Amino acid sequence: ARAHHYRLTEVYRDEGVSGKLEADDRIGLEEALTSVIHNGSDGLVVTSLDRLARTLEVQEATLQTVWEAGGHVFTLDGEVIAADPEQPMRTAIRKILGVMSELEAATIRLRLKRGRERKAENGGYAGGSPPYGYRGLNGELVPVLEEQEVIASIAAMANGVLTSRSFN
């Protein structure tokens, strides 16, 4: 962008939000597109297209939105050029790379899922929010003494052993 004499005016982020989601579900991307469409921004600068979107559908819809508003999209590799009937290979390669990015994300998800399943089958802690009374430590569930005492008290009350007066 700097090489084309553009100035960075705002930074928008979607940290912790899936790049598979549509712009409507990504506040940072939605704000960036609004800036291009309505607020006179000249375009977007992203590290790479797979950081812009993790699915080809979202990537192409986002690019089209920017281009229709007269904006530009830049990655670290340079400007992403809109479809050109004289250069169909350029568009094809961009889309192929988008599909490969989508495949990579799906493959990573599948590997992680299978790894968690194997760990759970072997009796290990497979991630996610630990149940009350435990915390995750080095891939294992470790009891939290104070919470275990609360669980024991609740179980005792449920069995009629304790009353709520026992806590005073």
matplotlib code that plots the C-alpha trace (Angstrom):
import matplotlib.pyplot as plt

x = [0.0, 2.8, 4.4, 1.1, 1.1, -1.7, -1.8, -2.9, -5.8, -7.4, -6.7, -9.6, -9.2, -11.3, -9.1, -10.6, -13.2, -13.3, -12.2, -14.9, -17.7, -19.4, -18.5, -21.8, -20.5, -17.0, -17.1, -13.7, -14.2, -17.7, -16.2, -13.4, -15.9, -18.1, -15.1, -14.5, -18.1, -19.3, -16.4, -14.1, -11.3, -9.4, -9.2, -7.9, -4.5, -4.2, -1.3, -2.6, -5.9, -6.2, -6.1, -8.9, -11.1, -10.7, -13.3, -13.2, -16.9, -16.1, -12.9, -14.4, -17.5, -15.3, -13.0, -16.0, -17.5, -14.3, -13.9, -17.5, -17.0, -13.9, -11.5, -8.2, -7.0, -3.3, -1.5, 2.2, 2.7, 1.1, -2.2, -4.9, -6.1, -9.8, -10.9, -9.6, -11.0, -7.6, -5.9, -8.2, -5.3, -4.7, -8.3, -8.0, -4.8, -6.3, -9.3, -7.1, -5.0, -8.3, -9.5, -6.1, -6.3, -9.8, -8.5, -5.6, -7.9, -10.3, -7.3, -6.0, -9.4, -9.7, -6.3, -7.0, -10.4, -8.9, -6.1, -8.7, -10.7, -7.7, -6.7, -10.2, -10.4, -7.2, -8.7, -6.9, -8.2, -9.1, -9.6, -12.5, -13.7, -12.8, -15.8, -16.3, -14.0, -11.1, -8.6, -6.5, -2.8, -0.3, -3.0, -4.5, -7.5, -6.3, -8.8, -9.3, -9.6, -12.0, -14.3, -14.2, -15.3, -18.3, -19.2, -19.0, -21.2, -23.8, -23.8, -24.2, -27.2, -28.7, -28.5, -30.0, -26.8, -26.2, -28.5, -27.8, -27.4, -24.2, -22.5, -23.0]
y = [0.0, 2.4, 1.7, 2.9, 6.0, 4.8, 5.7, 3.3, 5.1, 2.4, -1.1, -3.6, -7.0, -10.2, -11.9, -15.2, -15.2, -17.8, -16.6, -18.9, -16.6, -14.1, -10.4, -9.9, -12.2, -10.6, -7.2, -6.2, -7.2, -5.6, -2.3, -2.4, -3.0, -0.2, 2.1, 1.3, 1.4, 4.5, 6.3, 6.9, 4.4, 3.3, -0.4, -3.1, -4.3, -7.9, -10.1, -12.7, -13.7, -16.7, -14.2, -12.3, -15.4, -19.1, -20.1, -19.3, -18.1, -15.5, -14.5, -13.8, -12.1, -9.8, -9.0, -8.3, -6.0, -4.0, -3.8, -2.8, 0.1, 1.2, 0.0, -2.0, -5.0, -5.5, -8.4, -8.7, -10.0, -6.9, -5.7, -8.3, -7.4, -7.7, -10.2, -9.2, -10.9, -10.6, -12.4, -15.3, -17.2, -14.6, -15.1, -18.9, -19.0, -16.7, -19.0, -22.2, -20.7, -19.9, -23.5, -24.7, -22.5, -23.8, -27.4, -26.6, -25.3, -28.3, -30.7, -29.0, -29.2, -32.8, -33.7, -31.8, -33.6, -37.0, -36.3, -35.2, -38.3, -40.6, -38.9, -39.3, -43.0, -43.5, -41.9, -38.5, -35.0, -34.0, -30.3, -28.0, -26.4, -28.6, -29.6, -27.7, -29.1, -29.6, -27.6, -28.6, -28.9, -30.4, -32.2, -33.8, -32.9, -32.0, -31.7, -28.2, -28.8, -26.0, -26.9, -30.6, -29.6, -27.7, -30.8, -33.1, -30.7, -30.6, -34.4, -34.6, -32.2, -34.1, -37.3, -35.5, -35.7, -31.9, -28.9, -25.5, -24.5, -26.6, -23.9, -21.2]
z = [0.0, 0.8, -2.6, -4.1, -1.9, 0.4, 4.1, 6.8, 8.6, 10.8, 12.1, 12.4, 14.0, 14.3, 17.0, 18.2, 15.4, 12.7, 9.2, 7.9, 9.0, 6.8, 7.2, 9.1, 11.8, 12.0, 13.5, 12.4, 8.8, 8.7, 10.1, 7.5, 4.6, 5.9, 5.9, 2.3, 1.2, 3.1, 4.7, 1.8, 2.6, -0.4, 0.5, 2.7, 3.6, 4.9, 5.6, 3.1, 1.6, 3.9, 6.8, 5.1, 4.8, 5.4, 2.8, -0.9, -0.8, 1.9, 0.3, -3.1, -1.7, 0.4, -2.6, -4.8, -2.2, -2.0, -5.7, -6.3, -3.9, -6.0, -3.4, -3.5, -1.5, -0.7, 0.8, 1.7, -1.9, -3.5, -4.8, -5.4, -8.9, -9.8, -12.4, -15.8, -18.9, -20.5, -17.6, -16.6, -15.2, -12.5, -11.2, -11.4, -9.4, -6.7, -6.4, -6.4, -3.6, -1.8, -2.1, -0.9, 2.2, 2.8, 2.5, 4.9, 7.6, 7.2, 7.4, 10.6, 12.2, 11.3, 12.7, 16.0, 16.3, 15.7, 18.2, 20.9, 20.2, 20.5, 23.8, 25.1, 24.1, 26.1, 29.2, 28.8, 29.1, 25.5, 25.9, 26.2, 29.4, 32.4, 34.5, 37.8, 40.4, 38.0, 35.9, 33.0, 33.7, 31.2, 29.3, 32.4, 34.7, 38.1, 41.1, 42.6, 46.4, 47.2, 44.3, 45.2, 48.7, 47.3, 45.1, 48.1, 50.1, 47.3, 47.1, 50.8, 50.8, 47.9, 50.1, 53.1, 55.1, 55.3, 55.5, 54.3, 58.0, 58.0, 56.1, 58.8]

ax = plt.figure().add_subplot(projection="3d")
ax.plot(x, y, z, "-o")
ax.set_aspect("equal")
plt.show()
